[in-house]
Amino acid sequence: MYFSPSFLQNTLYIVVAVLIVFILTVIIYKIKHNIKIWDKSMTLAIVVLLNTLYSILGGFINLPYELSSVVTGGLSLVAFGYIVVIIWDLHKQRKISEK
């Protein structure tokens, strides 16, 4: 299956817009309910947002391939790590609530 570069670039714009709306909605919800704003899931959302914004930047500026690989790969590894940590915390909370 072939996706044109313009389609992929436009998809990144949509992903960024949805992610920003999601982050703002969560922040507003947490402020209204006096919940701590910064947590692991917010860090994960910001890392994914940075990764996506860097990919969009690559569409406008010709960045070196090695730099793009390191930055996007590194941010993807950090995002994966946060996903593992969040799942592990949920698992621990489930075990505690079962006792």
Phi, psi and omega in degrees: 000137183248131173244129181289152179301325180292323177297316180296320179294317178295325177295322176298321177299317180294317179299316180296316180298315180295318180295319179295316178298317179298313181298315180296321178297316179295319179296315179298317178300315182293324178294316180296329183256015178052047177256145177304127186286313187268118176216189184295321181291326177290322176298317178299316180297320180292320178297316178295320177297316178299318179298316180292318178297322177295322177295321177295318179301324178296338177284337181259327183242134179282095181270148178300141183301319182296318179296316179298319180296315182293314183293308182291323177295316179297315179294325177293321177295320178296317179299316178298319178299318179293325177297316179298317180296318180296316179296319179296318178297319178297321178296316179296319179296322179296317180295321180293319182289337178285336183283000000 
